[in-house]
């Protein structure tokens, strides 16, 4: 909390039952999105390793649903997994479950 605004940083990991109440009504929710189907294709991991990596990140639909359920003002996406995932696809997938503002976070960005 700062300057009358609330930002929740969920970081890596999938949503938990505690995230929605914690983020309820926040101005921003920062999460790290994952496109599991692209891990093998874009970073050359085995399907087994892709499953492990995806297990430590929130899928785009989960992010959108958490943001909607928590009624946050915006979602800030950071640390895409895999790193070369098409940014526009990530935003599109989150927007299927969240109608608010979606931002791809950049270093030193201000809102």
Backbone as CSV, one residue per row, in Angstrom:
resi,resn,N_x,N_y,N_z,CA_x,CA_y,CA_z,C_x,C_y,C_z
1,UNK,0.842,-1.177,0.000,0.000,0.000,0.000,0.885,1.236,0.000
2,UNK,0.572,2.180,-0.871,1.316,3.437,-0.919,0.494,4.460,-1.683
3,UNK,0.560,5.689,-1.237,-0.131,6.794,-1.913,-1.603,6.482,-2.181
4,UNK,-2.242,5.798,-1.255,-3.655,5.514,-1.388,-4.001,4.418,-2.380
5,UNK,-3.015,3.669,-2.826,-3.252,2.586,-3.789,-2.761,1.270,-3.208
6,UNK,-3.369,0.201,-3.664,-3.002,-1.137,-3.202,-2.601,-1.983,-4.405
7,UNK,-1.405,-2.550,-4.338,-0.908,-3.447,-5.373,-0.597,-4.781,-4.700
8,UNK,-1.093,-5.853,-5.278,-0.828,-7.190,-4.757,0.123,-7.870,-5.729
9,UNK,1.242,-8.354,-5.199,2.236,-9.050,-6.014,2.142,-10.534,-5.690
10,UNK,1.555,-11.275,-6.621,1.368,-12.706,-6.405,2.582,-13.498,-6.872
11,UNK,3.352,-12.945,-7.805,4.592,-13.542,-8.274,4.361,-14.902,-8.925
12,UNK,5.360,-15.798,-8.819,5.247,-17.141,-9.380,4.229,-17.944,-8.582
13,UNK,3.795,-19.013,-9.177,2.890,-19.914,-8.479,1.462,-19.748,-8.931
14,UNK,0.712,-20.799,-8.795,-0.699,-20.751,-9.126,-1.483,-20.104,-7.999
15,UNK,-2.696,-19.702,-8.304,-3.528,-19.073,-7.289,-3.856,-20.036,-6.149
16,UNK,-4.027,-19.491,-4.978,-4.455,-20.266,-3.827,-5.785,-19.687,-3.353
17,UNK,-6.432,-20.371,-2.458,-7.712,-19.890,-1.943,-7.565,-18.571,-1.190
18,UNK,-6.361,-18.228,-0.787,-6.125,-16.988,-0.034,-5.912,-15.776,-0.940
19,UNK,-5.631,-16.006,-2.214,-5.278,-14.892,-3.091,-6.459,-13.963,-3.371
20,UNK,-7.616,-14.496,-3.666,-8.763,-13.639,-3.991,-9.107,-12.718,-2.821
21,UNK,-9.259,-13.228,-1.585,-9.561,-12.306,-0.481,-8.444,-11.280,-0.246
22,UNK,-7.206,-11.696,-0.418,-6.079,-10.779,-0.230,-6.091,-9.668,-1.266
23,UNK,-6.438,-10.012,-2.503,-6.404,-9.039,-3.605,-7.721,-8.284,-3.775
24,UNK,-8.736,-8.599,-2.997,-10.074,-8.030,-3.175,-10.026,-6.502,-3.266
25,UNK,-10.463,-5.977,-4.423,-10.551,-4.534,-4.630,-9.223,-3.814,-4.824
26,UNK,-8.135,-4.559,-4.981,-6.823,-3.925,-5.175,-6.793,-3.137,-6.479
27,UNK,-5.974,-2.112,-6.506,-5.804,-1.327,-7.730,-5.069,-2.128,-8.793
28,UNK,-4.160,-2.982,-8.376,-3.395,-3.769,-9.330,-3.026,-5.122,-8.760
29,UNK,-2.952,-6.113,-9.637,-2.542,-7.464,-9.283,-1.429,-7.867,-10.235
30,UNK,-0.243,-8.139,-9.688,0.910,-8.541,-10.494,1.028,-10.059,-10.427
31,UNK,1.000,-10.689,-11.607,1.159,-12.140,-11.667,2.048,-12.517,-12.847
32,UNK,2.627,-13.702,-12.738,3.513,-14.225,-13.771,2.759,-15.282,-14.562
33,UNK,2.379,-14.991,-15.813,1.555,-15.915,-16.589,2.356,-17.012,-17.286
34,UNK,1.680,-18.132,-17.466,2.310,-19.274,-18.128,1.410,-19.798,-19.239
35,UNK,2.023,-20.075,-20.365,1.358,-20.770,-21.470,1.993,-22.162,-21.541
36,UNK,1.463,-23.130,-20.794,2.092,-24.450,-20.693,2.333,-25.133,-22.027
37,UNK,1.416,-24.966,-22.963,1.555,-25.653,-24.246,2.745,-25.162,-25.066
38,UNK,3.284,-24.016,-24.730,4.393,-23.456,-25.506,5.771,-23.722,-24.883
39,UNK,5.802,-24.310,-23.701,7.095,-24.534,-23.033,7.973,-25.472,-23.845
40,UNK,7.434,-26.570,-24.319,8.223,-27.520,-25.116,8.663,-26.864,-26.413
41,UNK,7.724,-26.206,-27.077,7.982,-25.604,-28.393,9.011,-24.477,-28.339
42,UNK,8.874,-23.567,-27.372,9.704,-22.363,-27.382,11.016,-22.469,-26.615
43,UNK,11.078,-23.341,-25.613,12.353,-23.424,-24.884,12.931,-24.831,-24.897
44,UNK,12.316,-25.713,-25.678,12.902,-27.019,-25.922,12.934,-27.953,-24.730
45,UNK,12.022,-27.778,-23.797,11.974,-28.680,-22.656,11.225,-29.962,-23.016
46,UNK,11.467,-30.989,-22.246,10.715,-32.231,-22.415,9.300,-32.003,-21.875
47,UNK,8.350,-32.801,-22.303,6.995,-32.672,-21.758,6.951,-32.826,-20.234
48,UNK,7.794,-33.706,-19.702,7.833,-33.906,-18.246,8.318,-32.637,-17.537
49,UNK,9.376,-32.030,-18.070,9.897,-30.796,-17.465,8.912,-29.647,-17.657
50,UNK,8.245,-29.611,-18.798,7.245,-28.564,-19.043,6.133,-28.633,-18.001
51,UNK,5.747,-29.843,-17.643,4.702,-30.010,-16.621,5.174,-29.472,-15.274
52,UNK,6.416,-29.708,-14.929,6.976,-29.206,-13.666,7.023,-27.679,-13.682
53,UNK,7.519,-27.104,-14.783,7.605,-25.642,-14.906,6.217,-25.023,-14.821
54,UNK,5.269,-25.581,-15.560,3.900,-25.043,-15.560,3.267,-25.149,-14.177
55,UNK,3.656,-26.154,-13.413,3.116,-26.329,-12.065,3.522,-25.245,-11.092
56,UNK,4.529,-24.457,-11.461,5.022,-23.384,-10.593,4.606,-22.004,-11.075
57,UNK,3.682,-21.946,-12.014,3.235,-20.670,-12.575,1.723,-20.692,-12.765
58,UNK,1.121,-19.531,-12.761,-0.319,-19.427,-12.987,-0.613,-19.439,-14.476
59,UNK,-1.609,-20.197,-14.855,-2.045,-20.196,-16.252,-2.853,-18.927,-16.515
60,UNK,-2.921,-18.534,-17.768,-3.593,-17.281,-18.121,-5.051,-17.259,-17.694
61,UNK,-5.746,-18.381,-17.824,-7.153,-18.405,-17.406,-7.288,-18.238,-15.898
62,UNK,-6.350,-18.803,-15.139,-6.375,-18.648,-13.681,-6.168,-17.190,-13.286
63,UNK,-5.253,-16.519,-13.963,-5.000,-15.104,-13.667,-6.247,-14.277,-13.942
64,UNK,-6.852,-14.498,-15.092,-8.057,-13.753,-15.436,-9.185,-13.988,-14.451
65,UNK,-9.353,-15.232,-14.027,-10.434,-15.546,-13.099,-10.184,-14.956,-11.717
66,UNK,-8.947,-15.030,-11.231,-8.610,-14.426,-9.938,-8.864,-12.924,-9.986
67,UNK,-8.425,-12.278,-11.063,-8.607,-10.829,-11.193,-10.086,-10.459,-11.198
68,UNK,-10.890,-11.249,-11.876,-12.333,-11.000,-11.915,-12.957,-11.232,-10.538
69,UNK,-12.640,-12.352,-9.925,-13.210,-12.676,-8.616,-12.798,-11.657,-7.551
70,UNK,-11.564,-11.153,-7.657,-11.065,-10.185,-6.677,-11.467,-8.755,-7.011
71,UNK,-12.037,-8.563,-8.193,-12.480,-7.235,-8.633,-11.344,-6.204,-8.565
72,UNK,-10.188,-6.594,-9.119,-9.043,-5.687,-9.134,-9.188,-4.669,-10.259
73,UNK,-8.489,-3.566,-10.129,-8.554,-2.522,-11.147,-7.794,-2.867,-12.409
74,UNK,-6.664,-3.544,-12.262,-5.877,-3.937,-13.432,-5.009,-5.124,-13.084
75,UNK,-4.617,-5.837,-14.131,-3.679,-6.940,-14.007,-2.381,-6.507,-14.677
76,UNK,-1.278,-6.697,-13.968,0.040,-6.416,-14.529,0.728,-7.766,-14.706
77,UNK,1.068,-8.091,-15.940,1.698,-9.365,-16.254,3.203,-9.181,-16.347
78,UNK,3.923,-10.045,-15.664,5.372,-9.945,-15.622,5.963,-11.349,-15.730
79,UNK,7.180,-11.451,-16.236,7.909,-12.725,-16.229,7.128,-13.814,-16.974
80,UNK,6.889,-13.578,-18.266,6.154,-14.549,-19.074,6.891,-15.879,-19.118
81,UNK,6.124,-16.951,-19.068,6.683,-18.293,-19.169,5.916,-19.049,-20.228
82,UNK,6.602,-19.504,-21.273,8.021,-19.351,-21.553,8.356,-17.906,-21.936
83,UNK,9.620,-17.530,-21.764,10.010,-16.125,-21.982,9.692,-15.564,-23.359
84,UNK,9.687,-16.378,-24.376,9.398,-15.871,-25.729,7.949,-16.069,-26.147
85,UNK,7.080,-16.283,-25.184,5.651,-16.438,-25.503,5.146,-15.153,-26.149
86,UNK,4.276,-15.273,-27.145,3.741,-14.068,-27.797,2.920,-13.240,-26.807
87,UNK,3.387,-12.019,-26.553,2.751,-11.158,-25.558,1.276,-10.931,-25.856
88,UNK,0.957,-10.711,-27.141,-0.442,-10.449,-27.487,-1.332,-11.657,-27.191
89,UNK,-0.794,-12.865,-27.321,-1.555,-14.069,-27.007,-1.805,-14.169,-25.503
90,UNK,-0.806,-13.838,-24.715,-0.950,-13.871,-23.261,-2.056,-12.910,-22.828
91,UNK,-2.018,-11.685,-23.332,-3.039,-10.690,-22.992,-4.420,-11.166,-23.449
92,UNK,-4.492,-11.693,-24.650,-5.763,-12.190,-25.180,-6.346,-13.280,-24.293
93,UNK,-5.512,-14.201,-23.866,-6.000,-15.305,-23.036,-6.460,-14.821,-21.662
94,UNK,-5.740,-13.900,-21.052,-6.176,-13.357,-19.757,-7.496,-12.611,-19.923
95,UNK,-7.628,-11.876,-21.025,-8.830,-11.067,-21.252,-10.087,-11.906,-21.476
96,UNK,-9.940,-13.179,-21.737,-11.112,-14.058,-21.872,-11.839,-14.222,-20.538
97,UNK,-11.133,-13.946,-19.450,-11.698,-14.139,-18.111,-11.717,-12.854,-17.293
98,UNK,-11.116,-11.788,-17.809,-11.034,-10.518,-17.082,-11.280,-9.377,-18.059
99,UNK,-12.260,-8.537,-17.744,-12.629,-7.443,-18.638,-11.944,-6.128,-18.319
100,UNK,-11.116,-6.101,-17.289,-10.448,-4.866,-16.910,-9.167,-4.629,-17.695
101,UNK,-8.416,-3.663,-17.233,-7.163,-3.279,-17.888,-6.095,-4.349,-17.645
102,UNK,-5.401,-4.717,-18.717,-4.309,-5.687,-18.644,-3.065,-5.021,-19.208
103,UNK,-1.997,-5.053,-18.427,-0.752,-4.379,-18.796,0.381,-5.390,-18.779
104,UNK,1.235,-5.332,-19.781,2.475,-6.112,-19.752,3.519,-5.270,-19.029
105,UNK,3.896,-5.707,-17.870,4.834,-4.945,-17.037,6.225,-4.879,-17.649
106,UNK,6.844,-3.736,-17.500,8.225,-3.504,-17.963,9.027,-2.947,-16.788
107,UNK,10.316,-3.190,-16.793,11.181,-2.647,-15.744,11.028,-1.131,-15.657
108,UNK,10.907,-0.617,-14.441,10.829,0.804,-14.115,9.530,1.469,-14.604
109,UNK,8.562,0.669,-15.022,7.288,1.217,-15.489,6.512,1.794,-14.307
110,UNK,5.792,2.891,-14.572,4.979,3.531,-13.536,3.553,3.670,-14.033
111,UNK,2.621,3.635,-13.089,1.201,3.761,-13.423,0.578,4.879,-12.627
